[in-house]
Amino acid sequence: MAAPVAVTFLGGLGEIGRNCAVIETAGRRVMLDCGRMFAGDDLPGVDSVLPDFEWLLDSGGVEACVATHAHEDHIGALPHLLEHLSFPVYGSAFTLGLVTHKLAEAGLLDRAELREVRDGDSFRAGPFRCEAMPVTHSVPGGFITAFSTPQGVILHSGDFKLDLTPVDGRRTALSRIGALADGPGVRLLLADSTNADAPGSSRSERDVGDVLRDVIAQQEGRRVIVGSFASHIHRIQQVMDAAVAAGRTVATLGLSMQRNVGLARELGLLRVPDHALRDIADIEGLDPTRVLIVCTGSQGEPRAALTQMAEGTSHWVEVGAGDTVIFSSHPIPGNEAAVGAVRSGLARRGALVLHTGNLDVHTSGHGKQQELRVLHSVASPEWFVPVHGEYEHLVAHARLARGMGMPAERVVLCRDGDRIELTDDGLDPAGSVGGDHLYVDGTVGDLGSTILDERRKLGAVGFVAVVVSVDLELGVLASSPEIVTRGWVEHPALAGHEAAVADGVETAVRAALAAGGRDREALADLVLRTARRISRERTRRRPVIVPVIIV
């Protein structure tokens, strides 16, 4: 009887982001990706949402991490985990280049040995023999990973699409997957579900390049600004090719854009003539109509280059009527409002704004239904768990697998925190480790729900601070209560509401002191309840009440 193999999903099953799983046998563990999720407007002040690593830290950690590719939702949580553990990280040269930068920024380079993996390489990570197979995606150097385990091959698709004409010529390794299926077989398939509800197939990246070349060529007499993901080197390559063909000089703007372009050129993944590429600081004096700027901010990020242009705060670019701005990406779910605000800001400044709503300047890096069917047909897995996506995407992928004839009992839907176990008898649930979200604000992690609730309330209904000075020995008020408010009620009504709260609190505290009340916490609770009641009665609002007792 072979040893059982467990898979624990710490993130990525029920959301776009936080992709992280742990594969384990005989108490030895390997992590598959370690990603973060960007916080939306519903999480005020939160920078990132990470997997909750408490179970992992309490149960012995991991021996290695296999990073499938360089997107933040797959590598962004590594610095946080490496503050607590030390382990090698396996990935492609481009992936490790970005990991190196992240760890250097965090002062953690000594916590992880970075081990480069090339297409087709076999390597040992912890107890498992792994094989890295090339996959087409919207970032260079992505892998499909096959884990050889005591319970057979576990195949993880990575983020993938089937593009017959990829910009770098690096096609998804269907032939090798077929060889695995015909040889040892695929015991368990874990596959990308992002576009499982989208019919058909994704467009080739080269199709986008054709559109970009045409539209950039049509911008005679205008400066061109292109917003793109900084990691999408294939898209950036096509933008630069189009610019050079149109006789333009290219400048990069945004720290991540400049860093990634430099890394990609160093690794030979991005090719542009030296004479055609300038630093943004060196384009002054050039004819703006012969310049193309490729920059960050296509997702409406608060401090990114396009956002600063839209707000008029960019140090380098003042957008006007002579500019054409191209958003060469589609808004990530949840970013639509932020992206719309940036587009509107640019339009108000006179720019011509082109985006996926009026021009085919983007294609997905994730396979749609027909591509998923091909993967399933070639891999022919014994068991299947859909991963990477909102829960509706996972459900759609499960339906697709069953529709291809896979027995329903062999298609297993999981959520964050779920643990499954492969044995000689099959695949079974093995409990849950929680799957909670870890909220990070700057360098502070694990913000609780109470803090987030208070921040939401502060943003919606403001706060009322009630400062009460008392002499506990004499049992008297030292002065009348002071009320300080922000974001609660508009002037001129504010003064009356503040006076009502102050009067009510003073009456309640005097009565409590007269009755012998001397406990500071009890007085603070009385102030809280009294101020909350009066606020609700007078304004029908529930601001955050902050009682302050000074003795």
C-alpha positions in Angstrom: 0.0 0.0 0.0 1.4 3.4 -1.1 1.7 6.3 1.3 -1.2 8.7 1.1 -0.7 12.2 -0.4 -2.6 15.2 0.9 -3.3 18.5 -0.8 -4.3 21.5 1.3 -5.6 24.6 -0.5 -4.7 27.8 1.4 -6.0 30.2 -1.2 -7.2 30.7 -4.8 -10.3 28.6 -4.6 -13.1 31.1 -4.5 -11.3 34.3 -5.5 -8.9 35.7 -8.0 -5.7 35.8 -6.1 -3.9 34.3 -3.0 -3.1 31.2 -5.0 -1.4 28.7 -2.6 -1.5 25.0 -2.0 0.6 22.5 0.0 1.3 18.9 -1.2 2.3 16.5 1.5 3.3 12.9 2.1 4.7 11.3 5.2 4.8 14.6 7.0 6.9 16.3 4.3 5.5 19.3 2.5 6.1 21.3 -0.7 4.2 24.6 -1.4 2.8 25.2 -4.8 2.8 29.0 -5.3 2.5 31.6 -2.5 0.4 34.5 -3.8 -1.4 37.6 -2.6 -4.6 39.3 -3.5 -5.0 43.1 -3.9 -7.5 44.6 -1.6 -10.6 46.3 -2.9 -12.5 49.4 -1.7 -14.3 47.2 0.8 -11.1 46.8 2.8 -10.0 50.4 3.6 -6.3 50.8 4.3 -5.5 47.2 3.5 -2.6 46.8 1.1 -2.7 43.0 0.5 -4.8 40.0 1.4 -2.7 36.9 2.0 -3.3 33.2 2.8 -3.5 32.5 6.5 -0.3 30.5 7.2 -1.1 29.7 10.8 -1.8 26.0 10.1 1.4 25.7 8.1 3.6 27.4 10.7 2.1 25.4 13.6 2.6 22.1 11.8 6.2 22.2 10.7 6.5 24.5 7.7 7.5 23.4 4.2 10.7 22.1 2.5 10.4 24.1 -0.7 8.1 26.3 -2.8 7.5 25.8 -6.5 6.6 29.1 -8.1 4.7 28.5 -11.3 5.1 32.0 -12.7 5.8 35.6 -11.8 2.4 37.2 -11.2 1.7 38.7 -7.8 -1.2 36.3 -7.1 1.4 33.5 -7.2 4.5 34.9 -5.6 3.4 38.1 -3.7 3.1 36.4 -0.3 6.6 34.9 -0.3 8.2 37.8 1.7 5.6 37.4 4.4 6.1 33.7 4.8 9.9 33.9 4.6 9.9 36.2 7.6 8.9 33.0 9.6 10.5 30.2 7.6 13.4 29.5 5.3 13.2 27.3 2.2 14.3 27.1 -1.4 12.2 28.5 -4.2 12.1 26.9 -7.6 11.1 28.9 -10.7 12.1 30.2 -14.1 14.8 32.8 -14.5 12.2 35.6 -14.9 10.1 34.4 -12.0 13.2 34.3 -9.7 14.3 37.7 -11.0 11.1 39.2 -9.6 11.3 37.1 -6.5 14.8 38.4 -5.9 13.7 42.0 -6.1 10.8 41.4 -3.7 13.1 39.6 -1.1 15.8 42.2 -1.5 13.3 45.0 -0.7 12.2 43.1 2.4 15.8 42.3 3.5 15.1 38.5 3.2 17.4 37.3 0.5 19.2 35.1 3.0 16.0 33.3 3.8 15.6 31.5 0.5 17.9 29.7 -1.9 16.6 30.6 -5.4 16.9 27.6 -7.8 16.4 28.2 -11.5 14.4 25.7 -13.5 14.3 25.5 -17.3 11.7 24.1 -19.6 11.6 20.3 -19.4 13.8 20.1 -16.3 13.2 17.5 -13.7 14.1 18.5 -10.1 13.5 17.3 -6.6 11.5 19.5 -4.3 11.2 18.0 -0.8 10.0 14.4 -1.2 8.7 14.9 -4.7 10.3 14.5 -8.2 8.9 17.4 -10.2 8.9 18.2 -13.9 8.5 21.7 -15.3 6.8 22.0 -18.6 6.4 25.2 -20.6 3.0 26.9 -20.7 1.7 30.0 -22.6 0.5 32.7 -20.4 0.7 36.5 -20.1 4.1 36.5 -18.4 7.3 34.7 -19.5 8.6 31.6 -17.9 5.4 30.0 -16.7 5.2 26.3 -16.0 2.9 23.4 -15.8 4.2 21.2 -13.0 4.0 17.5 -12.6 4.6 16.1 -9.1 5.5 12.4 -9.0 4.1 11.2 -5.7 3.5 7.8 -4.0 0.0 8.1 -5.3 0.9 8.9 -8.9 1.2 12.1 -10.9 -0.4 15.3 -9.7 -0.5 17.7 -12.6 -1.0 21.4 -12.0 -1.8 23.4 -15.1 -0.5 26.7 -13.8 -2.2 29.7 -15.5 -2.4 28.7 -19.1 -3.9 29.2 -22.5 -3.4 27.4 -25.8 -1.9 29.9 -28.3 -0.6 28.4 -31.5 1.4 31.6 -32.3 2.8 32.9 -29.0 5.1 35.9 -29.2 8.0 34.0 -27.7 7.3 30.7 -29.6 6.8 29.0 -26.2 3.7 26.8 -26.6 1.9 24.9 -23.9 3.5 21.4 -23.6 0.4 19.4 -24.7 2.6 16.6 -26.2 4.4 16.1 -22.9 1.1 16.1 -21.0 -0.1 13.4 -23.4 3.0 11.4 -22.8 2.4 11.5 -19.1 -1.2 10.4 -19.6 -0.1 7.5 -21.8 2.7 6.5 -19.5 2.2 6.7 -15.7 -1.1 8.4 -16.1 -2.4 11.6 -14.4 -3.9 10.6 -11.0 -5.1 14.1 -10.1 -5.4 17.3 -12.3 -5.5 20.7 -10.7 -6.4 23.2 -13.5 -6.9 26.9 -14.0 -10.6 27.9 -13.9 -10.5 31.7 -14.6 -12.3 31.5 -17.9 -14.2 28.3 -17.4 -17.5 30.2 -17.9 -16.3 31.8 -21.2 -17.2 29.9 -24.4 -14.8 29.4 -27.3 -11.0 30.0 -27.2 -8.9 33.0 -26.3 -7.4 35.1 -29.0 -3.7 34.8 -29.8 -1.4 37.4 -28.4 -0.2 38.1 -31.9 -3.7 39.2 -32.9 -3.4 42.0 -30.3 0.0 42.9 -31.7 -1.6 43.4 -35.1 -4.2 45.8 -33.6 -1.6 47.7 -31.7 0.7 48.1 -34.7 -2.2 49.5 -36.8 -3.5 51.9 -34.2 -0.1 53.2 -33.3 0.7 53.7 -36.9 -2.5 55.8 -37.2 -1.4 58.3 -34.5 0.6 60.6 -36.7 1.1 64.0 -35.1 0.2 62.7 -31.6 2.1 61.4 -28.6 1.1 57.8 -27.7 0.9 56.5 -24.1 0.3 52.7 -23.5 -0.7 51.3 -20.2 0.0 47.6 -19.6 0.8 45.1 -16.9 4.5 45.5 -16.1 4.9 41.7 -16.1 3.3 41.3 -19.6 6.6 41.2 -21.4 5.0 39.7 -24.6 2.6 42.7 -24.8 5.4 45.2 -24.1 7.4 43.5 -26.8 4.6 44.1 -29.3 4.1 47.7 -28.2 7.8 48.4 -28.7 7.9 46.6 -32.1 5.0 48.8 -33.2 6.7 51.9 -31.9 9.9 51.1 -33.7 8.1 50.4 -36.9 6.4 53.8 -36.7 9.7 55.5 -36.1 9.1 56.3 -32.5 11.4 56.4 -29.5 10.1 54.3 -26.5 10.3 55.5 -22.9 9.3 53.4 -19.9 7.5 55.0 -16.9 6.8 53.4 -13.5 9.2 51.6 -11.2 7.9 48.1 -11.9 7.8 48.8 -15.7 11.4 50.0 -15.7 12.5 47.1 -13.5 10.7 44.4 -15.5 11.8 45.7 -18.8 15.4 45.8 -17.6 15.2 42.2 -16.3 13.6 40.9 -19.5 16.2 42.6 -21.7 19.0 41.2 -19.5 17.5 37.6 -19.9 17.0 38.0 -23.6 13.2 37.9 -23.3 12.6 41.4 -24.6 14.4 42.7 -27.7 14.4 46.4 -28.6 17.3 48.4 -30.3 19.3 50.4 -27.8 18.8 53.6 -29.9 15.0 53.2 -29.7 14.7 53.0 -25.9 15.2 55.9 -23.6 14.7 56.6 -19.9 11.7 58.8 -19.2 14.1 61.5 -17.9 15.9 61.6 -21.3 13.0 62.3 -23.6 12.9 66.1 -22.9 13.7 67.8 -26.2 12.4 65.0 -28.4 9.4 65.7 -30.6 6.5 64.4 -28.5 4.8 63.1 -31.7 7.7 60.8 -32.3 7.6 59.3 -28.7 5.7 56.4 -27.2 5.5 55.9 -23.5 4.7 52.5 -22.1 3.8 52.7 -18.4 2.0 51.2 -15.4 -1.5 52.0 -14.2 -3.8 50.1 -16.5 -5.7 48.8 -13.5 -6.2 52.2 -11.9 -3.6 51.6 -9.1 -3.6 54.7 -6.8 0.1 55.6 -7.2 0.7 54.3 -10.7 1.9 56.4 -13.7 -1.5 56.6 -15.6 -3.3 57.5 -12.3 -0.9 60.4 -11.7 -1.3 61.6 -15.3 -5.1 61.5 -14.9 -4.8 63.5 -11.6 -2.3 66.0 -13.1 0.3 65.0 -10.5 2.8 63.2 -12.8 6.4 64.6 -12.5 7.1 63.4 -16.1 4.0 63.7 -18.3 1.4 66.3 -18.6 -1.5 64.8 -20.6 -3.3 67.0 -23.1 -5.3 67.1 -26.4 -2.3 65.9 -28.4 -2.1 62.5 -26.6 -3.6 59.1 -27.3 -3.7 56.8 -24.3 -4.2 53.1 -24.9 -5.3 50.8 -22.0 -3.9 47.5 -23.2 -5.5 45.4 -20.6 -8.9 44.5 -19.3 -9.9 45.6 -15.8 -9.5 42.8 -13.2 -12.8 42.1 -11.5 -13.2 44.7 -8.7 -11.0 47.3 -10.5 -13.7 48.5 -12.9 -14.5 51.7 -11.0 -10.8 52.7 -10.4 -10.0 52.1 -14.1 -13.1 54.1 -15.2 -12.0 57.0 -13.0 -8.5 57.1 -14.5 -9.9 56.9 -18.0 -12.3 59.8 -17.3 -9.5 61.8 -15.7 -7.4 61.4 -18.9 -10.4 62.3 -21.1 -11.1 65.5 -19.1 -7.5 66.5 -19.8 -8.2 66.2 -23.5 -6.6 62.8 -24.3 -8.1 60.4 -26.8 -8.6 57.2 -24.6 -8.7 53.8 -26.3 -9.4 50.6 -24.3 -11.0 47.1 -24.7 -14.5 48.7 -24.8 -13.7 50.3 -28.2 -10.6 48.5 -29.5 -9.3 44.9 -29.4 -6.1 45.7 -27.5 -6.1 42.9 -25.0 -6.6 39.2 -24.8 -6.7 36.9 -21.8 -3.8 34.8 -20.6 -6.3 32.2 -19.4 -7.8 29.4 -21.5 -11.5 29.5 -22.3 -13.9 26.5 -22.4 -12.5 25.0 -25.7 -9.0 25.2 -24.4 -10.0 23.6 -21.1 -11.6 20.7 -23.0 -8.4 20.1 -24.9 -6.4 20.0 -21.7 -8.8 17.5 -20.1 -8.8 15.4 -23.2 -5.0 15.2 -23.4 -4.4 14.8 -19.6 -7.2 12.3 -19.2 -7.0 12.5 -15.3 -8.4 10.0 -12.9 -9.5 12.7 -10.5 -10.0 16.5 -11.0 -10.2 19.5 -8.7 -10.8 22.9 -10.4 -8.5 25.7 -9.0 -7.8 29.4 -9.5 -11.0 31.3 -9.8 -14.1 32.7 -8.1 -16.4 29.9 -6.9 -18.6 30.3 -9.9 -15.6 29.6 -12.1 -14.8 26.5 -10.2 -18.4 25.3 -10.6 -18.3 26.0 -14.3 -15.1 24.1 -14.7 -16.5 21.1 -12.8 -19.6 21.2 -15.0 -17.3 21.2 -18.1 -15.4 18.2 -16.9 -18.5 16.2 -16.2 -19.9 17.2 -19.6 -16.8 15.6 -21.2 -17.8 12.3 -19.6 -15.8 12.4 -16.4 -17.7 10.6 -13.6 -19.3 13.1 -11.3 -17.9 11.5 -8.2 -14.3 12.0 -9.5 -14.8 15.8 -9.9 -14.3 17.4 -6.5 -15.1 21.0 -5.7 -13.0 22.5 -3.0 -12.8 25.8 -1.2 -10.0 27.8 0.6 -8.8 25.8 3.6 -10.0 22.4 2.3 -7.7 19.4 2.6 -8.0 16.3 0.4 -6.2 13.0 0.5 -5.2 10.7 -2.3 -5.0 7.0 -1.2 -5.0 3.7 -3.0 -8.8 3.8 -2.7 -9.2 7.2 -4.3 -9.6 10.9 -3.3 -11.4 11.8 -0.1 -12.0 15.0 1.9 -9.7 15.3 4.9 -11.1 18.2 6.8 -10.3 21.9 6.7 -7.5 24.1 8.1 -9.6 27.3 7.9 -8.6 29.1 4.8 -9.0 32.5 6.4 -7.8 35.8 4.9 -4.7 37.5 6.3 -5.1 41.3 5.9 -1.9 43.3 5.6 -1.6 47.1 6.2 1.9 48.3 5.5 4.1 46.1 7.7 1.2 45.2 10.0 -0.4 41.9 9.3 -3.4 40.0 10.6 -5.8 43.0 10.9 -8.9 41.7 12.6 -12.5 42.0 11.5 -13.1 44.6 14.3 -10.5 47.0 12.9 -11.9 46.6 9.4 -15.5 47.1 10.6 -14.4 50.3 12.3 -12.6 51.6 9.2 -15.7 50.9 7.1 -17.9 52.8 9.6 -15.4 55.6 9.8 -15.5 56.0 6.0 -19.3 55.8 6.0 -20.6 57.6 9.1 -17.5 59.1 10.8 -16.7 59.1 14.5 -17.6 60.9 17.7 -14.9 61.2 20.4 -16.3 62.0 23.9 -13.7 63.2 26.3 -14.7 63.2 30.0 -12.5 64.4 32.8 -13.4 63.0 36.3 -11.9 63.1 39.8 -12.5 59.6 41.0 -11.5 60.4 44.6 -14.0 63.1 45.0 -16.5 61.5 42.7 -17.1 64.6 40.6 -16.7 65.8 37.0 -13.6 67.9 36.6 -15.1 69.7 33.6 -17.9 69.4 31.1 -17.5 66.7 28.5 -15.7 67.6 25.3 -17.0 66.4 21.9 -14.7 65.9 18.9 -16.3 64.7 15.6 -15.2 64.0 12.1 -17.4 63.0 9.2 -20.6 62.7 11.3 -23.0 65.6 10.7 -22.8 68.6 8.4 -22.7 72.2 9.8 -24.8 74.1 11.0 -26.7 71.2 12.6 -23.4 69.8 14.1 -23.3 72.2 17.1 -26.7 71.2 18.3 -26.0 67.4 18.1 -22.6 67.8 19.8 -24.3 69.8 22.6 -27.0 67.1 23.0 -24.4 64.4 23.3 -22.3 66.4 25.8 -25.4 67.2 28.0 -26.6 63.6 27.9 -23.2 62.2 28.8 -22.7 64.7 31.6 -26.1 63.8 33.2 -25.3 60.1 33.0 -21.8 60.4 34.4 -22.8 62.7 37.2 -25.5 60.2 38.2 -23.1 57.3 38.1 -20.5 59.1 40.2 -23.2 60.2 42.7 -24.2 56.5 43.1 -20.7 55.6 44.0 -19.4 54.6 40.5 -15.6 54.7 40.5 -14.6 52.1 37.9 -12.9 53.7 34.9 -13.9 51.0 32.4 -17.5 51.0 33.6 -17.7 54.8 33.1 -16.2 54.5 29.6 -18.9 51.9 28.8 -21.6 54.3 30.1 -20.2 57.1 28.0 -20.2 54.8 24.9 -23.8 53.6 25.4 -25.1 57.1 26.2 -23.4 58.8 23.2 -24.5 55.9 20.9 -28.1 56.2 22.0 -28.3 60.0 21.6 -26.6 59.9 18.2 -29.0 57.2 16.9 -32.1 59.1 18.3 -31.0 62.5 16.8 -29.4 61.5 13.5 -30.3 57.9 12.8 -26.7 57.2 12.2 -24.2 54.9 14.0 -20.8 56.6 14.0 -17.8 55.0 15.7 -18.0 56.3 19.3 -14.6 56.7 21.1 -15.0 57.3 24.9 -12.0 58.8 26.6 -12.0 59.0 30.4 -9.3 61.3 31.9 -8.7 60.9 35.6 
